[in-house]
Amino acid sequence: MALLVASLVALLATLGGCASYAPEPLPAAPEWPDDVAATTAPLTVDQVVQRALEHSPEVRRAERELTIVNARKYADGLLPDPQLSFSTDRPGAAGFVPAFMVGLSYEVSALIDHPAKQRGATAALQKQLFALQWTKWQVANHAYALYVTNVSLSRVEARVAQLAVHEQVVDGRMRQALARGDVTRDTAVQSETAYRDSLQQLSALKQDRLKAQQELNAMLDLQAGTRLTLVAPPGAYDVPSGAVHDALTTLGQRRPDLLALRAGYAEQDERYRAALLGQFPRLDIGITRGRDTSAIYTSGVAITVTLPLFNGNRGNIAIEKATRESLHEEYTQRLKDAYTAVENIVSNLDLLNDQLRNARTMEATLEQATKETGMAQARGDVTLPTLMDLESRLLNQRIATAKLENAALLQQVELCTLIGVSAIDYHSLQ
């Protein structure tokens, strides 16, 4: 009876420490922070990146995953509970007493694979920590890219709007010249077509800028339709070649997604070890205390062994081994893809930089030619259509140069993400 009383006391103490339920109602409507939307001061790129790291849905999702993995690590660190059993028999004849049997047992074999499970849970937590860090790297540089895209599209839209106004003026003058008979109808039609094209280009740019604005609002957790005023970022300049070389040398030891894969492989390796340990027989050891109907008390030891004849955990062993091989192949391929992607972007950047230099040279040449043609037209040496055509070409070249600058800067941002440096100051991300 002392064993029974002690077991009941332990059971009551355990129940007293159980977790309790607390409701958490879902929100009836979305809640939007208004700290940024209410401000009128232009936002810098650092402010946008910082807010993205604090409010990005991707970062918050990764943080929730980290909380879940941390809870799983806690669960994997717990040992199985002992089992308490009790049974009683009531005699059907006079002269006998009720019989009972009390037993307390524990799964001793669970202590064998417990260290491997704990090591696997620790590696899983490390994997999620690296995954969170990789998400933050991507969000930071993606926020910078969206920042640049919004500012660049605004610049290009302003230039295209200027071009549209110019083409409208040209179209009006060509119509007047056609009415006077100074130009042919083909020339007037060309000017009208150029004006319509500029309007279509302006409409497409407005759609692109609206899409980029919506993406930035979503990343910053702002309500749709919020309009932000952004400070112009610095112009594009080359990522130092030394930074690229140094980053590639230590890429496998620094980039969080690769570190997460390595931690995931370590986790799976421990799960494979635990599966191998699980093929040994399951062993339960307990003590019993009982009384039969003749009022004779007995004490004993109960041992239960699972015979691994048909299962032997061989199925789980095969699964964990195949999963480990798959993770090994995934890490190897990811490492190759990382190096290949960096080399490809470096090549694309070299090509874009060459095109950008040529575009700037062409823009300077057109500016000089337009200036000289304007002076010649004032003297009557050049016709007005010739001057207006040069002015249109200059505006179009400025638009093309701005687009190339944006494309080069976005490629630099992607390169910085791949090699693990900040797209703002090219320092290593931490």
HELIX and SHEET records of a PDB file:
HELIX    1   1 ALA A    2  GLY A   16  1                                  15    
HELIX    2   2 VAL A   45  HIS A   55  1                                  11    
HELIX    3   3 PRO A   57  ASP A   76  1                                  20    
HELIX    4   4 ALA A  110  ARG A  180  1                                  71    
HELIX    5   5 ARG A  185  MET A  219  1                                  35    
HELIX    6   6 SER A  241  THR A  249  1                                   9    
HELIX    7   7 LEU A  251  ARG A  254  1                                   4    
HELIX    8   8 PRO A  256  LEU A  277  1                                  22    
HELIX    9   9 ARG A  314  ARG A  379  1                                  66    
HELIX   10  10 LEU A  384  ILE A  419  1                                  36    
SHEET    1   A 4 GLN A  83  ASP A  89  0                                        
SHEET    2   A 4 ALA A  99  GLU A 107 -1                                        
SHEET    3   A 4 LEU A 283  ARG A 291 -1                                        
SHEET    4   A 4 TYR A 297  VAL A 305 -1                                        
END                                                                             
